[in-house]
Amino acid sequence: MSRVGNSAITIPVDVTLSQQDGHVIAKGKNGELSARLHKEVELSIIDNVATLKPRRKTKFGHSLWGTMRASIQNMVVGVDIGFTRKLEINGVGYRAAMQGNKLVLSLGFSHPVEMDVPAGLKVIVENNTAISITGADKQLLGQFASEIRSKRPPEPFKGKGVKYAEEQIVRKEGKKK
């Protein structure tokens, strides 16, 4: 069984973590994030250390304990340092470009794929084939990166498509004559 909930959350100097009306609010140089604190979990903030514990000894409360701790930790890291996700586009004629607040992808379809960039995220396109997404909200960033990848996932024969920068594509051998 995981013991993630036992770990205390160290709050950096330039980040403030507060609790109001069942919500946890983290403020820092990268903005402000808030999340609802589940009623099965109790949060205590003393000095610059936040600890969580389940209110009752139930299996549900115990499982939410670690989940809430990880979510609050991600909020603190997000408003302090931020998160980055990099994607690569492989394929002849496949490219990306930013037009205002829209990401325009040319992925071999008869039309360009346009995606609105969510508020709170910053997208940078380098060399028409490298996309870098940065933001404070880890969940929103991962969701948007996943949506971009789902428009043309990498195929196993030539490796064409959109992939995460650290992802390894398992290549298949083609037909033999």
C-alpha positions in Angstrom: 0.0 0.0 0.0 1.2 3.5 -0.9 2.1 5.9 1.9 1.9 9.1 -0.2 -0.4 10.8 2.3 2.1 10.5 5.2 4.5 12.9 3.5 4.2 16.5 4.5 4.0 19.3 1.9 6.8 21.9 2.2 5.5 25.3 1.2 8.1 27.5 -0.5 8.7 31.0 0.8 7.0 32.8 -2.1 3.9 30.6 -2.1 0.9 31.0 0.2 -1.4 28.1 0.9 -4.8 28.7 2.5 -8.0 27.0 3.3 -11.4 28.6 2.8 -14.9 27.2 2.7 -13.7 23.7 1.9 -11.3 24.8 -0.8 -7.5 24.9 -0.8 -6.0 28.0 -2.5 -2.4 28.2 -3.6 -1.0 31.6 -4.7 2.5 32.1 -6.2 4.4 33.8 -8.9 2.8 31.7 -11.6 -0.8 32.5 -10.6 -3.4 31.1 -8.3 -4.9 27.6 -8.2 -7.8 26.3 -6.1 -9.2 22.9 -5.5 -12.1 21.5 -3.4 -10.9 19.7 -0.3 -12.8 16.4 0.0 -14.8 16.1 3.3 -13.1 12.8 4.1 -9.7 14.5 4.4 -8.5 17.1 6.9 -5.8 19.7 6.1 -3.6 21.4 8.6 -1.2 24.2 7.7 1.5 25.0 10.4 4.3 27.4 9.6 5.4 26.4 6.1 4.4 22.8 6.3 1.0 21.3 5.3 -0.1 17.9 6.4 -3.2 15.9 5.6 -4.9 13.0 7.4 -8.2 11.1 6.9 -11.0 12.2 9.1 -12.2 8.6 9.6 -10.6 5.2 9.3 -12.4 4.1 6.2 -11.0 2.6 3.0 -12.4 5.5 1.0 -11.0 8.2 3.3 -7.6 6.5 3.3 -7.5 6.3 -0.5 -8.5 10.0 -0.9 -5.8 11.0 1.6 -2.9 10.3 -0.8 -4.8 11.6 -3.8 -5.6 15.0 -2.1 -2.0 15.2 -0.9 -0.7 14.7 -4.4 -3.1 17.3 -5.9 -2.2 19.9 -3.3 1.5 19.2 -3.9 1.0 19.7 -7.6 -0.8 23.0 -7.0 2.1 24.2 -4.8 4.8 23.2 -7.4 2.7 24.6 -10.2 2.3 28.1 -8.8 6.0 28.1 -7.7 7.9 26.5 -10.6 5.3 25.4 -13.1 5.1 22.4 -15.4 6.3 21.8 -19.0 5.3 19.2 -21.5 7.1 18.8 -24.9 5.6 17.2 -28.0 7.3 16.4 -31.3 5.7 16.1 -34.7 7.2 13.6 -37.2 6.2 13.1 -40.8 6.6 14.7 -44.2 4.5 17.8 -44.4 3.4 17.6 -40.7 3.8 20.9 -38.9 2.4 23.2 -36.2 2.0 27.0 -35.9 0.5 29.4 -33.5 -2.1 31.9 -34.9 -3.1 34.2 -32.0 -4.5 31.9 -29.3 -5.0 29.0 -31.6 -2.6 26.1 -32.3 -2.9 25.1 -36.0 -1.7 21.6 -36.8 -1.1 20.3 -40.4 -1.2 16.5 -39.9 -1.9 15.1 -43.3 -5.6 15.7 -43.3 -7.4 17.6 -46.0 -7.8 20.4 -43.6 -5.7 22.0 -40.8 -6.6 21.1 -37.2 -7.2 24.2 -35.1 -7.2 24.0 -31.3 -7.9 26.8 -28.9 -5.2 27.1 -26.2 -6.9 26.9 -22.7 -6.5 29.9 -20.4 -3.6 29.4 -18.1 -1.4 27.6 -20.6 1.3 28.9 -22.8 2.2 27.1 -26.1 5.4 27.7 -28.0 6.1 26.2 -31.4 9.8 25.8 -32.3 11.0 24.8 -35.8 7.4 23.9 -36.9 7.8 20.4 -35.4 8.4 20.9 -31.6 5.6 22.1 -29.3 6.3 23.2 -25.7 3.4 23.6 -23.4 3.9 25.4 -20.0 1.5 26.2 -17.2 0.7 26.0 -13.5 -2.1 23.5 -13.6 -0.7 20.0 -14.1 -4.0 18.4 -14.9 -5.0 20.9 -17.5 -1.6 20.8 -19.1 -1.6 17.0 -19.4 -5.1 17.0 -20.7 -4.3 19.5 -23.5 -1.1 17.7 -24.4 -3.1 14.4 -24.6 -5.7 16.1 -26.9 -3.0 17.3 -29.2 -1.4 13.8 -29.4 -4.8 12.2 -30.0 -5.3 14.2 -33.3 -2.6 12.0 -34.9 -1.0 9.4 -32.6 2.3 8.0 -33.8 2.0 5.0 -36.0 4.3 2.0 -35.5 5.6 1.5 -39.1 7.1 4.9 -40.0 6.7 6.7 -36.6 4.7 9.5 -38.2 2.4 11.5 -35.9 2.5 13.5 -32.7 4.4 12.1 -29.8 5.7 13.2 -26.4 9.4 14.2 -26.6 10.4 11.4 -24.1 8.1 8.8 -25.6 9.7 5.8 -27.4 7.8 4.5 -30.4 8.0 0.7 -30.8 8.6 0.2 -34.5 7.2 -2.8 -36.4 8.7 -4.5 -39.4 6.9 -3.9 -42.6 5.7 -6.5 -45.1 8.2 -8.7 -46.8 8.1 -9.8 -50.4 
